[in-house]
């Protein structure tokens, strides 16, 4: 938290406050870092308030969320690497999407959205075992060996999107006190 390091008056004297945070009405910020030190960059999630201080419960919630946020960040990094590493050869698996049945495309779309077999099964009224079997056929028909590669092929073969498949935001939480 900013308030862990600076008093309110020290914070208000910072150029960063005057040029940025003041205009956003940010008086305190709770941040959790999610990138490993070895990555060479900083990534994190933050919650801002228009008044100083966060309650101990706020910190406990962020502490409980941190492992999940770290995992989500790591998954996004892996997915981005997979996209970059296969980018020159996306035409092959992407062209193979027309080999899939309607049901297989539904399952692949859910997979690309980050859902587990159990979540896909519940959404489509199938058993997890049926979803697993469909995924085996999908991988074979696309000529890929991993779920990530199948998701990349789906995203690449589905045309341009207005937002990234693997990102998310919660705009309704922006103005919460």
Steps between C-alpha positions, in 0.01 A plus 500: 500500500616852432410590859746236624786704355390862502294730717211676326695828482810324356283325245333826397843661443602235247496607134333167424210600723466849352525386141312173516334370817344834601306516172372148556406578863730221628596545864624148563580192300528135597720307257590134464790410275458197278816485288797298621817695582684308229262626228670838465172693512237597754137396474231527760140567588394800701196640673477874551302702752409865519581504871812383685531159658383146445356277770684184610219303333589665166856376535382149594280488190791602276728251676244226429464610137873532431573133413208501255611829344858371467369188326275704270793723406729202438233338282459821299877521449513135384205554269662812353822307441305222332331753274835652404676167453242362259405825330682425172334158475148579618355445155526121532305438822273800437402364157420166663217653705265411217574133578324533834135430574275767642525336845879484477512869409280579803737307723806660342353848543440431870854362530641815337302706751693324778238258625582164653354171378260501794383854423458419131306184587264687732438777245430259215314231695771237448709287729864602557604169342310586182669840489839331547426264210387790280823683584707196399327506159540878473875480565538223243297684234690825557834321494607642838600334824393743775189681615686829469592433137137413426384823666756698298376336179142589591582862579710535184241331282201688637597834349560833669337564834417829669681381813755235582356160594732449794460839664228625722396805694235586749399859422220495759760476779688812395298743710446290810600675824 
